[in-house]
Amino acid sequence: MFKFTGKVLSLSAAALFASTVISSADSLDDLAKAAKAEGQLTVIALPHDWCGYGAVIDAFKAKYPDITINELNPDAGSGDEVEAIKANKDNKGPQAPDVIDVGLSFGPTAKKDGLIQAYKVSTWDSIPDTAKDADGFWTGDYYGVLSFLVNKDLVKEAPADWADLLKSDYANTVALAGDPRASNQAIQAVYAAGLSGGAAAGEAAGTAGLDFFKKLNAAGNFVPVIGKPATLAQGQTPILVTWDYNALAGRDTLKGNPPVDVIVPKTGVVAGVYVQAISAYAPHPNAAKLWLEYLYSDEGQIGWLKGYCHPIRFNDLAKNGKLPADVMAKLPPAEAYASAVFPTLDEQGKAKEAITKNWDATVGANVK
């Protein structure tokens, strides 16, 4: 049995441990004891209305009441999370994140930069190979598709596709849910717009997406504000481009005030996978591993489903009859996802580079 020391693993030790998967309740109990001794877990960029994270965090607290969860900067983007690891390499205090939840393309770059350590959860074999690092440095956790959240009081006819957003009807209405220079959600939205216009996957779609948002900005339709359900309700951002699970959660939060539509566009339906990873410098590495064990358990995965996300173990849960019917009934119809595309790591990486480096020069809108 692997002995948990409570110390941060070096990268070489982490790589060695990557082949070790918890396979028994005793091992999980040992991990829980080591995590309890650390007493804290520091997470970052986890808004409670994102993917049902509020309920997931509460459930983890209830299961492990001796571990305090320290939540940093809930509204940070994936790039900010990676920078937080870099900035706190030598810091064991409350500003050093133990774990990150980032867009797929950020996983390999964080691994390459030596910022994350390897760990394979006990449900590792039920996670698709295409959604995880073979050595265990990062693991896909959930996915959704880009959608339009629309304030029906202010927008009388909802856009059906990306091209519709350029219409004069939508002057000063369209916003992203993040800064496309740092937020994976916003980067993927720009990419989706490029794909919708017929561009090839990868850098070409990223560049085409920038051209689309240049036109959107020049037309006066783009609002350079990081949109949220609150700004949508207030009329500042009547159309918000956001992941479907955030849009559906926003719909629930607003409770009909104002009434909203959640539209999955007809084309450019991009599915985005987010991944979990443990900081190579995690002050509480055992608590971090326990957190991942919970997230990838049946309970944790269904917690994300309740937050309108498609958990990465969705097919495994379906095969074993573990998907709650009442939860499934609240999700959009399956046909809305029929044309969804899952960009490869290479495509995402090239598009991300094109978008983050050229947004200012091409679009010129300072999103904040």
N, C-alpha and C positions, 0 to 999 in steps of 0.2 A: 504494500500500500504506500502511495506517495505521502510523504510527511510534509505538512504545511508549516513553514517556519515563521510566516508572518513578515518575511523580508521581501523587498522588491527583487524580482528575478532579473538577472542580467539578460541581455539579448541572447547570449549563447545558451544560458540555462533555460530561457523561455523556449527556444527552438527545440531543446531536448525534451521539455515537458509537453510540447505540442502533440507528441504521439501518445500521451497519457490521457485517457478519457475516464471520467468518474463512471464506474460501472456498478456500484452498489450503494445501498442506503447508508452503510457504515461510512463509506468514503464521503458521501454528502454530509453526513453528520459531523465528520472531522472538519470539513471545510466550513460548516456553519459555526463550529466552536472557534476556529481560527478567526473567522470574520467577526464573531462576537467579541473576541479579545481586542481586535482593532477598534471596534465600537463605532465606526463611521464609514460612510460612503459618500464621496463627492461626485455629483453628476453635473452636467452642464448642457444648456440649450434644450431643455425639456419642458416646453409649455404644457400646462395641464390639459389644455383642450386639443393638443396635437396627438392624434392616434390613440386617444384614451389614456394618455400618460398619467393624468391625475389619479384615476382609479387604479392603474397599475402600481404606481408609487405607494398609494394607500394600502394596497393588498400586500405589497412587500413589507411595509412597516408592520402590518398586522401579523404577518408570518414570522418576522424577525424583529420584535420590538426592542431588542437590545442594540440595534444598529441604527444610529441617527443618519438621516439623509440630508446632506448639505447641498442645496440646489443653487448653482451659479448661473447667472445671466440667462434666464429662460428664453429670451428672444434672440440669442446669438445664432449666427449661421455656421455652416460646416467649417468654413475657413477660419472663423473665430475660435472654434473648438480646437483645431489643430494648433493655432497660434498660442492658445492658452497652455497647451502642453509644452511648447517651446519656451514660453516665457517663465514657466515654473519648474524647469528641470531640477533646480537645486532647492526648491521650496517644498517643504513637507507640511505647510500650513493650509488653511481653508481655501486658498485660491488655486490649489493644484488639483485638477480633475483626475479622478481615478479611471473614469470611463468616458468614451465619446460615442455619439450616435450621429453618423455623418453620411452624406451621399456616397454612392458606390465608388465614384472616381477618387474620392479622398482616401479610401482604404489603402490601395496600393502605393500611393505617394507617401502616406504616413509610414507604411512599412519600409519603403525605400529609404526614408529619412531617419530610420531607427527610432521612431517616436512611439511605437506600440509593441506590445509583447504578445506572444502566442498563447492561446488557450482554446482547447476544444471542449465544448459542453457535452454532457452525457447523451443528449439527443442528436449528436453530430451526424450520425448516419442517416437520419431522416431529413436532413437539410440538403437541397439540390447542390450538386457539385459546382454548378455554374454560379451559385450565389455565395460561395465561400472561398477563402484562401486555402489552398491545399495544406499549408503548414499551420493553419489556425490563427494567423495574425489578425484577421478580420472575418466577420461572419454576417451575411445578410439576415435581416430580421423581419422586415415587412415591406410592402410596396403599395403604391396607389397610382392613379393617373391624373394628369393635369386636367382641371375643369374650370368652368366659369361660375362664380358665385355672384348672383345678380339681384340687386335691390329692385323688386317689382313695382314699388311705389314711384321710383324715379326712371326706370327703364321699362317702357311699355311693351317693347318687343325684344325678347332676349336674343343675343347673338347665337347662331347655330354652329358657327365655325370661326376659325381664326381670321379669315379674310373679312368677315362681317365687322370686326372691330375697327376697321379703317373707315367705316361709313360715318358721314357727318352726324348721323343720329346719336353717335356715341362721343360727342365732343366733351372733353374734360371728365371722362368717366372711368377709364381703364387703368388699373394699377396692378403691380406685382406684389407678392407677399414676402418680398425680401429684396435685398440689394444684389443685382446680378453680378457684381464684382466679388461677392463673398458667399452668397446664399445658394446652396444647391437647388432649392426649390425654384428660385428665380432663374438660375442658369438653365435648368431643364425647361422652363417655360419659353425662354428665348429659343432654345433648341427645337422645341415642339413647333413653334411658329415657323421655323425654317423648314422643317420636314413637311409641314402642311403645304408650303409653297412649292413642293416638288424637288427640293434639294436632296442630294445624296447624303446618306448618313455620315456622321463624323464632322470634320472641319467645315465642309461645304454647308451643312445644315446650320452650324453655329454662325457662320458668316451671313447666311441668308436670313437667319433669325435677327441678327443685328440690323440688317437692312430693313426688315419688317418693322422693328421698333423705331428705327430712324424715321420711317414714314409715319408711324403712329404718333411719334412725338411732334413731327413737323405739322401734322394735321391738327394738332391741339387736342388729341384724344387721350394722350398718355398723361397720367398724374404721377409725378415723381415722389410718391409717398409710399412707405412700406405699409401696405394695406392689411387690415384686420377686420373681423366682423363689426367691431365698434366703429371704425371709420366708414365702413359700408353703410351701417345704420344711420350714421350722422350725415350721410350724403357726400362725404369727402371723396370716397372711392366707390361709386355705385356698381362697378363691375370689377371683381377681384379674381385674378388668375391664381389659382391655388390648387394644391392636391385635393382630390375628391374627398378624402377623409377629413381634411380641415374644413372643406365647404359643408359637408354634412353635419359636422360637429357645430359649425357656425349656425347652420339652420336650426339646430336644436337649441342652441344658446339664445338665439334671437326670439324664438317662440312666436313667430308670426308678426313681430314688431321690429322691422317691417317684414312683410312676406317676401320670400326669396325663391329664386329658381336655382337649381344646381344642374348645370349643363356640361355633359361630356361632349367635346367637339366632334364633328363628323370625321375630320382628318387630323393628322398630327397628334394622335392619341399616344402619348409617351408615358410608359410605365417607369416609375422611378423606384429603385431598390435602395433602401438605407441599410447601413451596416453598423454593427457594434464592434468596439475594440477596447482593449485595456491599455492605458498609458504605460509606456516602458518605465516611467518614473512614478507610478502610482503609489501614493503614501499608504493606501489600504488595499493591497493586491488581492487578499483573500475575500474581502467584502466585494471587490469588483467581480471576482469569479463567481461568488454566490449570486450576485445580481444577474449575471449572464445566465447562470443555471435556472434562475426563476423565469427570466424572459423567454427562454427557449423551452420551458416546460409546457405541458398542455394548458395549464392554468394561465401562464403568462401569454401564450399565443392566442388563446381565446379572449384574453383581456384586450389585446390589440384589435381583434375582430369586433369586439363590442365598441371600439373606438372608430369603426368603419374602415380599418386597414385590412389588407389581405396579409395575414401572417405568412412568413416564409415556409412554415411547415403545413400550409393550408391543405395541400394534396394528401399528406400523410394523415392529417386529422380527418379529412373527408373519407379516406379509405377505411379508417377505423371507426367511422360513425360517431365522431366526437364533435361535430359542428352543430351547435344549438340552432334549432329551426327558427326560434323567435328572433335570434340575432341575425340570421341569414335573411329573414324577411324584411329587415330594415335597410338592406344594401340595394344599390341600383340594380336593375336587371342585367343579367349576364351578357346580353347582346350589346350593351353599351361598351363592353370591354373586348368585343370580338376582334376589333382591328388594332388593339394595343400592341405597340412594339417595345421590346426591351433592348435598349442600346447596349452594345458590348462595352467592355471596359475601355478598349482602344478608341471606340467612337466617342464615348463620353469624355475621355481624356483630351482628345483633340478638339472637341467642341468646347469644352470647358476653357482650354487655353485660349482659343480664339475669342470667346465671349468675354472672359475676365480681362484680357489684355487690351481689347479693342472697344469695349463699351464706351469709355469716355470719348475717344476720338470719333467713333462712328455715330453714337446716339447723342452723347453730350448731355444726358440728364442725370443729375446727381440725386439718386434715390436715397432717401433717408427718412 
